[in-house]
């Protein structure tokens, strides 16, 4: 049923007075437990959403927000991020927030430039984006500031850019966590590798930060000698990629690998499954379909969930609050580092689907 259903309709279906429904919705006054349950049941069934903001503001001003994201068809991670934008657009449409989504090729800097020019041309009231191309993003943000367009960022932060807020995780600590998960209960010296697949690490701050954390963890290990490798691999060189990965997996001293890209994990998993685990521990990112499959098989030992859907959902929510209420935002909104294993996978999926 449509969210435009009236309070008196709810009252009629719940067989209570409109006043009772009003008290339940606004959480004020006393309501019997029986009446409360009746009203809540009807609210859930109908999907009723009271337009409290519109009611409090009278004639609600319209705002346009642009979500500038990597193409959702290129990576399941960004498909999840798009779902968050779409959910937020539905949640905030009745409050005067319109959301326009623009995409760019996540492997092409020129595509990002073209899309951000299109975003600026729309003269939006706010922009949400993922600055995966560091230098190009800085140019974009300078233009936003010159035109007084507020912007928020997700996935990775550029502290000097001047965004309203960053929504995501502490990437440096994420790298430390990944290293610790690989090293925990390992009592002999060995090799630990951090792999960047598909991306140019020199232009991607988020991978650099993960790598810093990863390396710093092993620098502080005093009990045994650890050899730490950082390997950059590109999908466009498939033969070289497979050759280098096979060489790495054949290293008898290899104890663990961490893959910084959520999609890149499947490439490593296929080879690791063929090669045999042989005690090699693996840490990857995000609840992508293939990653979940390899987690269940035991090829992936730990997944660090970055929750892209929640990142963009929260990002639009923060921009909406800023635009409507002029709410001051914290410089960052950090999500906890969620560790997913085979043991807690199902309960975590159930929680995310609620």
Protein Blocks (a to p, Z undefined) as FASTA:
>chain_A
ZZkbcfklmmmmnopafklmmmmmnogajddfklmmmmmmmmmmnopacdfklmmnopad
ddddddddddfklpmklmmmmmmmmmmmmmmmmnopacddddddfkbmklmmmmmmmmmm
nopabdcdddfblklmmmmmmmmmmnopacddehiacfknopabdcdddfklmmmmmmmm
mmgopabdcddddddehiafklmmklmmmmmmmmmmmmmpmkbccddddddddfklmmlm
mmmmmmmmmpmklnbdcdfbfklmmmmmmmmmmnonnlpacddehjafklmmmmmnomam
bdcdehlmlmmmmmmmmmmmmmmnopacdfbdcdddddddfklmmmmmmmmmZZ
